[in-house]
Amino acid sequence: MPSNPAHAVRGPRHAVKKGSITVMSSKETTDFLNSIDTLHVVGLCDRAFIAVMVYTFARVSAVVRLKVEDYFPLKQRC
């Protein structure tokens, strides 16, 4: 073949977009979790939900799909 037929074809462009995600410090996170009212069940659920996301770096969709068995496996229950 005298010439390359794919010579004029360009490859895909590589572009990296950097986001601006704010990260809370350890003290800010602790203060935030301690500020949640835990006298009611709703506050306890909110605090547990947020703590799981913060300490495991899990996404909201992953935490929502968790079941009680995921938190407390049967082998470790009292």
SVG drawing of the C-alpha trace seen along z (x, -y; Angstrom):
<svg xmlns="http://www.w3.org/2000/svg" viewBox="-37 -25 41 41">
<polyline fill="none" stroke="black" stroke-width="0.4" points="0.0,0.0 1.7,-3.3 0.0,-5.5 -1.7,-5.1 -5.5,-5.6 -5.9,-6.4 -3.3,-9.2 -5.8,-12.1 -7.9,-10.6 -7.4,-12.3 -7.5,-10.5 -9.8,-11.4 -8.9,-14.5 -7.8,-14.0 -9.2,-16.7 -9.0,-16.6 -11.5,-18.7 -10.7,-19.5 -13.5,-20.1 -13.5,-22.2 -14.7,-19.9 -14.4,-21.3 -13.1,-18.9 -13.9,-19.3 -11.1,-18.9 -11.3,-16.3 -12.3,-18.8 -15.0,-20.3 -16.4,-16.8 -16.5,-16.0 -18.1,-19.3 -20.7,-18.8 -21.6,-15.2 -21.8,-16.4 -24.1,-19.2 -26.8,-16.8 -29.7,-16.4 -29.6,-12.7 -32.6,-12.9 -34.9,-11.7 -34.7,-8.7 -34.4,-11.0 -31.3,-12.7 -29.7,-9.3 -30.5,-8.1 -29.1,-11.2 -26.0,-11.1 -25.4,-7.4 -26.0,-8.0 -23.6,-11.0 -21.0,-9.3 -20.9,-6.2 -20.5,-8.5 -17.7,-10.5 -15.7,-7.8 -15.9,-5.3 -15.9,-7.8 -19.0,-6.0 -21.4,-7.6 -25.0,-8.4 -26.4,-5.7 -24.2,-3.1 -25.1,-4.0 -28.8,-4.1 -28.7,-0.5 -27.1,0.8 -29.1,3.1 -28.8,3.8 -26.9,7.0 -24.3,4.9 -23.6,3.0 -23.8,5.9 -23.0,9.3 -24.7,12.3 -21.4,13.8 -20.6,10.7 -24.0,10.2 -24.4,10.6"/>
</svg>
